[in-house]
Amino acid sequence: MSGGALDYVCFRLDDPIKEIEKRIRDNGKTLQRLWDEKSESEKESARECGYDWEIPWTIENHPNYVEQQAEDDAWEKCPGVKEEKAYGCVSRSLPTKKVREEWNRIRRESILSQIESHNNGVWNYAYSPETIETMKKMLDTIKRAKIYLQRIEWLLSGDDGESDLIERTKEDLKEAGLTE
């Protein structure tokens, strides 16, 4: 069966359906939980593609900007940092061992805090249960619309007859768990 009378518009609903299903499934989950639920091949693919935002960070494995933010925090928060201004530039130094140790402690805490926030923060959105139920009902309507569009397209294209429209629509709805 080929269809085509409606330019295969029903198949354009596949991506939105998948995205809505994913949002419902992942609602309120942390990155760490989502990572733990991935298959090994999905994890490997994410690593190979360098998806930093999708991969839980560790102290050994985090993006460069985490390190830069931690250093900025340490310079800002560490007491005893020496600043000198010359020719419009500011240079900073850590004049004593005690100040260096404090700077390193603040830097490390900042890195660990960013890692914790990234791994255990809510990924995407956390919709209310009422919103999720509404989205599920709407998703069912979109799935129905896809089936209806496909069946009408095949009728209009001459691939199905009138009796096929009724019977096959019922079969498709039943198969999709969307009984009439």
Buried (B, 14 or more C-beta within 10 A) or exposed (E): EEBEBBEBBBEEBEEEBEEBBEBBEBBBBBBBBBBEEBEEEEBEEBEEEEEBEBBBBEEEEBBEEBBEBBBEBBBEBBEEBEEEEEEEEEEEEBEEEEBBEBBEEBBEBBBBBBBEEBBEEEBEEEBEEEEBEEBEEEBEEEBBBBBBBBBBBBBBBEBBEEEBBEEBBBEBBEEEEEEE
